[in-house]
């Protein structure tokens, strides 16, 4: 089938959103012969696979030799760090060695695991040169794409600079039950940017603490403008926004179809045809792109208007090619996942949570204070109001939420998220089930400079 004439058949009964064509773009990097230069292939991160039942991972944070800049950091000799491929129902041991010049730690962003002890505990501090062993179980419901990065408190600027220098990596949790999606060329893509001056990734300046630091170097798995040659008729991209403050908007240059199937590590109830993918800092998305028989095209980067300096315009980010000439593709299933709908009678409490620059509920972060205390096994509605003059991508550790309304209008869309962007003046109702995991965790802005400066609240269940 041809993609344009038979697009509806790709969705096995699902309705689409419609695809918006892009204006043309120019390529400035031509060789002397007038031809486009050969692009580097997408670099696949080293994969750390687990053994059945128990995963033991060696993970060190240390300086790297790199042509990008002279002070790049990486995990276990790689930037981005190794892809951790783990499984639900397994016990994980991560032997972390901090070989950087300052204290550090790990946050397993998106994982719904124990937030205390040796689990996803952001209060752990691993001094320079020392080691710490993380150990936790991965319960059911975690299958999907997540990531890891530093989350150090009490030393302003350390986490922001470390993450900007390259301490990021992806986690892919495999389900015990296979999904119903057709076979695809499956790629994990870590989106990251760096601000470089005099061959060094620079630390945040005074203005960066206000707006968040964006870098002019846009990197995809550690390289600029790579090429993906798909080996099947479907290409599945698992996308991580690992930037400190950059928002990524991605769209096909040919205006052809792509389908959103998952956000923040959770499958949607059904595929959604999308004209572009919007990723605020910390967020993830998975898309299925039909590529069999499709001419080469680019996944374009589009800028996002927010307070602060926008370093880039519309740019070709990833060239997508296909080695498959067959244009017929299997249809996507109409249903991808099911989970119980929100029961209004089960809501135990409603909270009003205003957010603004460097504070939540009018207070900056204090590790000794519990800001929100919830009861285990309950469901709450948080009305999060952005009373600031800039966007804030809000991230909840440990527990996921559903956005049930935005600015008083029901969203009528089901997605389990851990990161959600609020524009100035936005008011969003978040429904949160505290049905698994107990302990103390965090709710914060994922512009890393804002979190570093105290835009965090302590949540205890």
C-alpha positions in Angstrom: 0.0 0.0 0.0 1.1 3.6 -0.5 1.4 5.6 2.7 -0.5 8.6 1.6 -3.4 6.8 0.0 -3.9 4.1 2.7 -2.8 5.8 5.9 -6.0 4.8 7.7 -5.2 1.1 7.2 -2.1 1.5 9.4 -4.3 2.1 12.4 -6.6 -0.9 12.4 -9.7 1.2 13.3 -8.0 4.0 15.3 -8.7 7.6 14.5 -5.8 9.9 13.8 -4.9 13.5 14.5 -3.8 14.4 11.0 -0.3 15.1 9.7 0.9 18.6 9.1 3.4 19.3 6.3 6.7 21.1 7.0 8.2 24.0 5.1 11.3 23.1 3.2 14.7 23.5 4.8 18.2 24.2 3.4 21.3 22.2 4.0 24.4 24.3 4.6 27.0 21.6 5.0 27.8 20.8 1.3 31.1 19.5 0.1 33.2 21.2 -2.7 31.5 18.9 -5.2 28.1 20.2 -4.2 27.0 16.9 -2.7 25.7 16.5 0.8 28.3 14.9 3.1 27.8 11.4 4.3 26.2 11.5 7.8 27.5 9.4 10.7 25.3 6.4 11.5 23.4 6.6 14.8 25.7 5.4 17.5 24.1 2.6 19.6 25.0 2.9 23.3 26.7 -0.1 24.9 24.1 -2.5 26.3 24.2 -3.9 29.8 21.9 -6.9 29.8 20.7 -8.7 33.0 20.8 -12.3 33.8 17.5 -14.0 34.4 16.3 -13.1 37.9 19.1 -10.9 39.0 21.0 -8.0 37.3 24.4 -6.9 38.6 25.6 -3.7 36.8 28.9 -2.0 37.2 28.5 1.7 36.5 31.2 4.3 37.0 30.9 8.1 36.4 34.2 9.5 35.1 35.9 11.9 32.7 36.0 10.8 29.0 38.3 11.6 26.1 36.0 13.2 23.5 36.3 15.4 20.4 33.1 17.3 21.6 34.8 19.1 24.4 37.7 18.7 26.9 35.6 18.1 30.0 33.1 15.5 28.9 31.8 13.0 31.5 30.3 9.6 30.9 29.2 6.4 32.5 31.5 3.3 32.2 33.5 4.9 29.4 30.4 5.9 27.3 28.5 9.1 26.5 25.6 8.6 26.8 26.0 5.9 29.3 25.2 2.3 28.7 21.7 1.2 27.9 20.5 -0.7 30.9 18.2 -3.5 29.7 16.4 -4.9 32.7 13.2 -6.9 33.3 10.2 -6.6 35.4 10.2 -8.8 38.6 14.0 -8.8 38.8 16.2 -7.6 41.5 18.8 -5.1 40.4 22.2 -4.4 41.9 24.1 -1.4 40.5 27.6 -1.0 41.8 28.2 2.7 41.3 31.7 4.2 41.4 32.0 8.0 41.5 35.3 8.9 39.7 34.4 12.5 39.1 35.9 15.4 40.9 32.8 16.1 43.1 30.1 14.3 44.9 27.4 12.5 42.8 24.6 9.9 42.9 22.0 8.3 40.6 18.3 8.9 40.0 16.4 6.3 38.0 14.0 8.7 36.4 10.6 7.1 35.7 11.1 3.9 37.6 8.4 3.1 40.1 10.6 1.4 42.7 11.3 2.0 46.4 12.4 5.6 47.0 14.3 4.8 50.2 17.3 2.9 51.4 19.4 1.6 48.5 16.6 2.2 46.0 15.8 5.3 43.9 16.9 7.5 46.8 17.9 11.0 45.8 19.2 11.8 49.3 22.1 9.3 48.8 25.4 11.2 48.4 28.5 9.4 46.9 31.6 11.4 47.6 34.4 11.8 45.1 36.2 8.5 44.6 33.8 6.5 46.6 31.3 3.7 45.8 27.7 2.9 46.6 25.7 -0.2 45.8 22.1 0.4 44.7 19.8 -2.5 45.1 16.0 -2.8 44.4 13.3 -4.9 42.9 11.5 -3.9 39.6 7.8 -4.6 40.1 5.3 -5.1 37.3 4.1 -1.9 35.6 7.6 -0.6 34.9 8.0 -1.9 31.4 9.1 0.9 29.1 11.8 3.6 28.6 13.3 5.4 31.5 16.7 7.0 32.2 19.3 7.8 34.8 21.3 10.9 35.8 22.7 12.7 38.9 20.3 14.2 41.4 22.5 15.8 44.1 21.0 18.2 46.6 22.7 20.7 48.8 25.6 21.6 46.4 24.0 24.1 44.0 25.2 23.7 40.4 26.8 20.2 40.7 23.9 18.2 39.2 23.2 20.8 36.4 26.8 20.9 35.3 27.3 17.1 35.5 24.3 16.4 33.5 25.2 19.0 30.9 28.7 17.5 30.6 27.3 14.1 29.7 26.1 12.1 32.8 23.0 10.7 31.2 21.9 7.2 30.1 18.8 5.2 29.2 17.0 2.4 31.0 14.8 0.0 29.1 12.6 -2.3 31.2 11.4 -5.4 29.3 7.9 -6.7 30.0 7.2 -10.3 30.9 4.3 -10.0 28.3 5.2 -9.0 24.7 3.2 -6.0 23.3 1.0 -6.4 20.2 3.0 -4.1 18.0 4.2 -5.3 14.6 7.9 -6.1 14.1 10.1 -3.0 13.9 13.6 -1.7 13.8 13.8 -0.7 17.5 16.2 2.2 18.4 16.8 4.0 21.7 17.6 7.7 21.1 19.0 10.0 23.8 18.5 13.7 23.0 21.0 16.0 24.7 22.5 19.4 24.2 25.7 21.0 25.4 26.8 24.6 25.9 30.5 24.8 25.0 32.9 27.7 25.3 36.7 27.5 24.7 36.4 23.7 24.2 34.8 23.2 27.6 31.2 22.5 28.6 30.5 25.5 30.6 28.8 25.8 34.0 25.5 27.7 34.4 25.9 31.5 34.6 23.8 33.9 36.6 21.2 34.2 33.9 21.1 30.4 33.3 19.8 29.9 36.8 16.7 31.8 35.9 15.8 30.4 32.4 17.8 27.1 32.4 20.9 26.4 30.3 20.5 25.4 26.6 23.5 24.4 24.5 24.0 25.2 20.8 25.3 21.6 20.2 22.4 19.3 19.6 23.5 15.7 20.1 21.7 12.5 19.3 23.3 9.5 21.1 26.4 11.7 21.4 26.7 12.7 17.7 25.4 15.6 15.6 22.9 14.9 12.8 23.2 11.1 12.5 21.6 8.7 10.0 19.3 5.8 10.8 19.0 3.1 8.1 15.9 1.1 9.1 16.0 -2.6 8.4 12.3 -3.3 8.7 9.1 -1.6 7.4 8.4 0.0 10.7 10.9 2.1 12.7 10.3 2.3 16.4 12.1 5.3 18.0 12.3 5.4 21.8 13.2 9.0 22.6 14.6 10.5 25.9 14.9 14.2 26.5 18.1 14.2 28.6 18.7 18.0 28.3 19.0 20.4 31.2 16.4 22.9 29.8 15.9 22.3 26.1 12.5 21.4 24.8 12.5 19.2 21.7 9.8 19.3 19.1 10.3 16.6 16.4 8.5 16.3 13.1 9.1 14.4 9.7 10.3 16.7 7.0 8.2 14.9 4.4 4.9 15.4 6.3 4.5 11.7 6.3 2.8 9.7 9.1 4.2 8.7 12.5 2.3 7.3 15.5 2.8 8.0 19.2 2.5 4.8 21.2 4.0 5.5 24.6 4.9 8.4 26.9 7.1 8.4 29.9 7.6 4.7 29.7 4.0 3.7 29.6 2.1 2.5 26.5 -0.9 4.6 25.6 -4.3 2.9 25.4 -4.0 3.1 21.6 -1.7 4.6 18.9 -2.2 8.3 18.1 -1.2 9.8 14.7 0.9 12.8 15.4 2.2 15.7 13.4 5.0 16.3 15.9 6.4 14.9 19.1 6.8 17.4 22.0 9.3 16.5 24.7 9.9 18.8 27.7 13.0 18.2 29.8 13.0 14.8 31.4 10.1 13.3 29.3 10.2 10.3 27.0 8.1 9.2 24.0 8.0 6.2 21.7 6.9 6.5 18.1 6.2 4.1 15.3 7.2 5.4 11.8 6.3 3.5 8.6 9.5 3.6 6.5 9.2 0.7 4.0 9.5 2.0 0.5 9.5 5.6 1.8 12.0 8.0 0.3 14.7 9.4 2.7 13.5 12.1 5.0 14.6 13.9 8.1 13.3 14.1 11.6 13.3 17.8 12.1 14.0 19.8 15.2 11.6 22.7 15.7 12.3 25.4 18.3 9.9 26.0 21.2 9.0 29.5 22.3 9.6 29.9 26.1 11.3 32.5 28.3 15.0 32.3 27.6 17.3 32.3 24.6 16.5 30.0 21.8 19.8 28.9 20.2 18.4 27.1 17.1 15.8 27.4 14.4 14.3 24.6 12.3 17.1 22.0 11.8 17.4 18.5 10.3 18.2 16.4 13.3 18.2 12.8 12.1 18.2 11.5 8.6 15.9 8.4 8.2 16.5 6.0 5.4 15.2 2.5 4.7 16.9 -0.5 3.3 13.5 -2.2 2.8 11.8 -1.6 -0.6 8.5 -3.3 0.5 6.0 -0.5 1.0 3.2 -2.7 2.6 3.3 -2.5 6.4 1.4 -4.4 9.0 -1.4 -2.4 10.7 -0.9 -1.1 14.3 -3.3 -2.7 16.8 -6.2 -0.5 17.9 -5.5 -1.2 21.6 -2.1 -1.2 23.2 -2.9 -1.3 26.9 -5.7 -1.1 29.5 -5.7 0.0 33.1 -8.5 0.9 35.5 -10.2 4.3 34.8 -10.2 6.9 37.6 -13.0 6.3 40.1 -14.2 9.8 41.3 -15.6 8.2 44.5 -12.1 6.9 45.3 -10.5 10.4 45.5 -9.4 10.9 49.1 -8.0 14.4 48.9 -7.6 17.4 46.6 -4.6 19.8 46.9 -3.9 23.2 45.4 -0.2 23.4 44.4 1.0 26.8 43.0 4.5 26.7 41.4 6.8 29.6 40.6 10.5 30.2 40.0 12.5 28.4 42.7 9.5 27.5 44.9 6.6 25.2 45.2 3.6 26.2 47.4 5.5 29.4 48.1 8.6 27.7 49.7 12.0 26.7 48.4 13.3 23.2 48.9 14.1 22.1 52.5 15.2 18.5 52.9 14.1 18.4 56.5 10.5 19.5 55.7 7.7 17.2 54.4 5.7 19.3 52.0 3.1 16.8 50.9 2.1 13.8 53.0 -0.2 11.3 51.4 -1.8 8.0 52.7 -0.8 4.7 51.1 -3.4 3.2 49.0 -5.3 6.5 48.2 -5.9 8.6 45.1 -5.4 12.3 45.2 -6.1 15.2 42.7 -3.4 17.8 42.6 -4.3 21.1 40.9 -0.9 22.4 39.9 -1.0 26.1 38.9 1.8 27.8 37.1 1.8 31.3 38.5 5.1 32.2 37.0 6.1 33.9 33.8 7.8 30.9 32.2 7.2 27.2 31.4 8.0 24.6 34.1 8.2 20.9 33.3 7.1 19.2 36.5 8.4 15.8 37.4 7.1 13.4 40.1 9.4 10.7 41.3 8.2 7.2 42.1 4.5 7.6 41.3 2.8 8.3 38.0 -0.1 10.5 37.3 -2.8 11.2 34.7 -3.7 14.7 33.5 -7.5 14.8 33.8 -8.0 18.5 32.9 -6.1 21.5 31.7 -7.4 25.1 32.4 -10.7 23.7 33.4 -11.3 21.6 30.3 -11.3 17.8 30.6 -8.4 16.3 28.6 -10.3 13.1 27.6 -7.0 11.4 26.9 -5.5 8.6 28.9 -1.7 8.6 29.5 0.4 7.7 32.5 3.1 10.3 33.0 5.8 11.4 35.3 6.7 14.7 33.6 4.3 17.4 32.4 4.9 20.9 31.1 2.8 23.8 32.3 2.9 27.1 30.4 2.5 30.4 32.3 -1.0 30.6 33.7 -1.7 26.9 33.2 -3.7 25.0 35.8 -3.6 21.2 35.4 -5.4 18.6 37.5 -3.2 15.5 38.1 -4.7 12.3 39.4 -2.2 10.3 41.4 -2.7 6.8 42.8 -0.4 6.1 45.7 -1.0 2.4 45.3 2.6 1.1 45.3 5.8 2.1 47.0 6.1 3.8 50.4 8.6 6.4 51.6 9.9 9.9 50.8 10.4 11.2 47.3 10.3 14.5 45.3 8.1 16.6 43.1 10.1 19.2 41.2 10.7 21.3 38.0 12.9 19.3 35.6 14.7 22.4 34.2 17.7 21.1 36.1 19.0 24.6 37.1 15.6 25.3 38.7 15.7 22.0 40.7 19.3 22.8 41.7 18.2 26.2 43.1 15.4 24.7 45.2 12.3 24.3 43.0 11.5 21.0 44.7 8.9 19.7 47.2 9.3 16.6 49.4 6.5 14.0 49.1 6.1 11.3 51.7 3.7 8.3 51.5 
